[in-house]
Amino acid sequence: MIHLSTLTKRLTQFLTLALFFGFAAVAQAQWDIMQFGGRDYVSLDSIKKFYNFQTYKRSGNQIVLEGGNLIFKLRIGDQESTLNGIKFVLTYPVIESGAKTAISRIDLTKLIHPVLRPNYILNAGNFRTVIIDAGHGGKDAGAVNAYNTEKAYNLRVAQEVQKLLTAKGYRVILTRSSDVYLTLQQRVDIANSLKEAAIFISIHFNSGGRSARGIETFTLSPQGVAHYGSGLKPSDLNARNGNINDSANVALATAVHSQVLKNIGRNNTFDRGIKRARFSVLTGVRHPAILLEGGFMSHPYEAQLMENPKYMSAVARGVANAVILYKSAVSYRKPAARAQ
Ligand SMILES: [Zn+2]
């Protein structure tokens, strides 16, 4: 059971703002599509009209669209944008052409639209099963620091998410519930062998140089979009299993990313954004799927934080809350007119 006031509080979170925003009177607007560098772009002016943003402010290269409870910030020439303070890495930089500013059509259809209109994603809410994939295990420790191994952290978070979501009536399946080795394909097979609707969340912790820090959430690159930080390869043009869930993937990533950030607390982490990737579990799994990197084991401050059970609990609570929030956002239907 969720107490109504708790639910109401949760509903004030990011996704649901977008959700209710979707039912405001929508101005009739046509997409203003232009070509730039051989690619389709959509003007920010038509995006403003379609989603009922009230204001468009520009200062230098910074653009802010604001309306209702939404604040969308973009920068000309930049791929980083924020929606209500959550960082989204666009596939292509924002452009300026003549008097118009625009974002790529693929960023509009595969990112902005599903996030602002999650309830339009068909059948996405019809699940009670959540697959939690603790990354690595057994002979594969994942990242390692002076305190611990990534495989142990991943499992700790997975088991706590299982407890939290089971208590809310979800069926939770762990790809591993002990320190055993699984190949990436085995994880995909476990998920795809399920006959019922489900979502898939892979839990990892990061490692990099001593200065790299923060959390990032990966969703499958849409067809024709490269893995983050890599150039486009010919194989990126093929659709993969996970591409059937492009819209649900990014909506789920938004919920998980924003809730984990919120639960860890902005002061204790850094928002690296929601990014596109072609990790095996994302390309192979047929359910909506995301991969969370819950902090850097190689960062001195974050490494210490992770040894505090409160940090792991915050990550787990973030994931569990996100599942509940995501389900309500994608399930929401405009209430029918009251019967006479
Ligand atoms: Zn990992």
Residues whose N, C-alpha, C, O or C-beta is under 5 A from the ligand:
A	BS01	ZN	G135 G142 H204 F205
